[in-house]
């Protein structure tokens, strides 16, 4: 039966189930009480046991089902046997009921690149800011982000002890984005979401030039794009290097699928082919609506300081 579905839709359906498994791993690590925190390059660049286990789970589960995929994960982990408990081989049947957009029907497995951020918002995770945390699986074809899955392990966690935790958002360009209620910021309001732990003068200058009514400092690229699609923020501005391809690939798809736009600070589309450098060295500018308003206000001094 599976062979009657396109490679892309089978991959998205599998990634959905894998992302849900990842969310449960993230919750289990906190419940067990030992985060296993390791500093990577600095005090704000951390890795936890959840980062490691989730990456092993996602990458191994995908590689078993789709052996010709290129999979690029954030964490630099040594090769080794992966515990069978981390493997997820299910697929979300609801996704397989959806039609594959015609431009993607002939895609072969080996043409796809998957960008994995096992735990976006790691620093916030270690500090208990759990609504900032997401698991990101982005799928790219010919350098363009075309499908994405975002799991929020702690969605709904402030609703009380009996709340059902977690949700998974997914999207495919040309089909749409699902798993949330699209909402826009009230007209005329300029609310900017930006970095919580990687602030600097470039970021501050860029945001000031946009005359915001409010600035939300939160963790995680996935979380910031969710703020855009749920009407909490009107622009995501990060005028600095630091963000990587695995941070933006999946969220970009969700945003583009509902008519938004995500670029670097110069307005260039981000590239996701397997040879590309991992750093988004010219920052990120994203909006659900009114992209030109924000793009036109990026200071020349900021653009000159950020080389694509």
Helices and strands as residue ranges (DSSP letters): G 2-4, H 7-32, E 38-42, E 45-47, H 49-65, E 70-73, G 84-86, H 93-96, G 102-104, G 109-111, E 112-120, H 122-126, G 130-132, E 134-141, E 144-152, G 157-159, E 167-172, E 176-178, E 191-195, H 201-208, E 214-218, H 221-229, E 235-238, H 245-257, E 261-263, E 284-287, H 291-295, H 300-305
